[in-house]
Amino acid sequence: MGKVDQGVFTYWMLSHLLGRPLSYIGYGGSGRQVRDLLHVEDLVDLIEDQLVRPDVWDGATVNVGGGREVSLSLAEATTLCREISGLEVEIGSEPQERPGDVPLYISDCGAAERIGGWAPKRSARDVLEDVHRWAREHRDVLEEALAGADRGTEP
């Protein structure tokens, strides 16, 4: 479902769609932290390939993520979320880092590409467009779940 510390890009899009305020936290409050993101269909493609070609993947341990090609800063995510949703939300700025904050995380998926030829095919825009589409279609359920979370209860 996306939350601030896991699934940040889903969280970012849901906040745009539902008009919930956001904040750039740490590193000067500029939104320049970078993460990669992975479309669920890219992961499904990999799993299907592993099932079809177990001899290729047998014993392999690989990192899976969007890699450098499918990565965004929070500021870039904001721009895309605004373009896709047509909506803007208030974005605050908290310049001070928190313990454990990571300024940059990009998965190294080189082993998956070398071993089985796998790399993500869908862009960050594709991911956010699909999250937006899904969220629009399930808005009533999302609002109920988030209202419960805000109250500290489940729906």
N, C-alpha and C positions, 0 to 999 in steps of 0.2 A: 504493500500500500504506500510505501514511502514515508520516511520520517527524517527528521533533520540529520541524524547521524548514520542512517543507512537508507539507501534509496533516495538520495537527495534530489535527483532530477525529477523523479515522480512527485516528490513533495513540493518541489518548485512549481511544477505545472498545476498540481491540484490547488496550491495556494493562489495561483493566478485565476484559475477557473472559479474558485469559490470566494475570491476577494479577501483572503487571509493575508495579513502583513508578514513580511519577511525581513531578515537582517543579514547583511554581510558581516561575519564575525571574524575578527582577528586579521592580522597582516595588513593593518592600516584601515580595515573596514571597506576595502575597495572591491571585493568580490573577485579577486584574482586567483583564488585557490582553484586548482585544476583537478578534475577527476575524469576517468574514462567511464563510459557507459556501454552497455551491451543490450541489444534487442533480444527479447526472449526467443524469437525465431532463429537468430544466429546461434544461440545455444542449442535449440532443438536440432538445427542442421548438424551441429557437431555430434550430438548424441546419436542421431540417426546414422551418421557416418561410422561412428564407433560400433554400432550394432551391426551394420552391413559389412564392415571390414575389420573384424576383431583381430585378425592377424597383424594388421598395420598398427593398431593401437595397444595391443597386448603389453601390459607392464609399463606403459608410458605414463608419466606424470607431467602434466602441462598446466600452465597458467591460462586462464580464460577470462577475457575482458575485452573492452573496446580497443585497447591499445592507443597509440598516439593518434591514429587516424580518426578515432571516434572518441574524442575527449573535448571537454569544454571547461572554461572557467565559469564561476557562478554569474559573472557579469555577462558572458556570452549566452549562458542559459537564460538569463533574464530577457535579453534581446529576442531570442527565439521564442520564448514563452509569450511574450507580448505580440510578436508577429503572428504566431499560430492561433492564440486565443482571441486576439483583438482587444485584450484587457490589460490594464496596468494595476499593480498593487503597490502599496507603500513599502519601500525598502529602506530599513534603518541601517545604521552603521555603528558597529562596535569595534573600534580599532584594536583592542587588546586581544592577544592570543589567549587560548585556554590550554591547560595541560592536555597533552595528547593531540592537539591540532596538527594536521598534516597539510603543508602548503601545496603539495603535488603528489598525486598518485596516478600512475599510468601502468597498466598491466603489460608485462613483456610476454607476448603470446608467440614469440619466435619458435619455440619448440613445437607448438601445435601446427604451425605452418610448415616447418621442416619435416615433421613426422608424417602428417596426414594431409598437408595442403590446406588446412583450415585457417581462415581469417574472417573477421566480421565483414558482412556485405552491406549492412544497413547503416546509414549515417545517424549522427546525433539528431538531426532534424526528423528523420524517419521515426526514431524512438519517441521523441517528444510529440510528434503528430499522432502516433498511435496511442500514447498515454492520454492525450487530450481527447481523442475520439472515444476511447473507452470510458473516460471519466464523464464526458458529456452524456453518454448513454446510460450511465449508472449514477448519475448525480444524486438522486434521492437516497440511495443506499449510502453513498459517501457522506452526505450531510448528516445522516442519522448516526453513522459510525463516528464521525468527528465530533458530533455533539456529545456522544457518550464519552469519548476520550477527553473532551474538555471538562466534563463533570467528574472524570475519574472512574467512570463505569463503562460497562460494555453495553452495546445497544440491545 
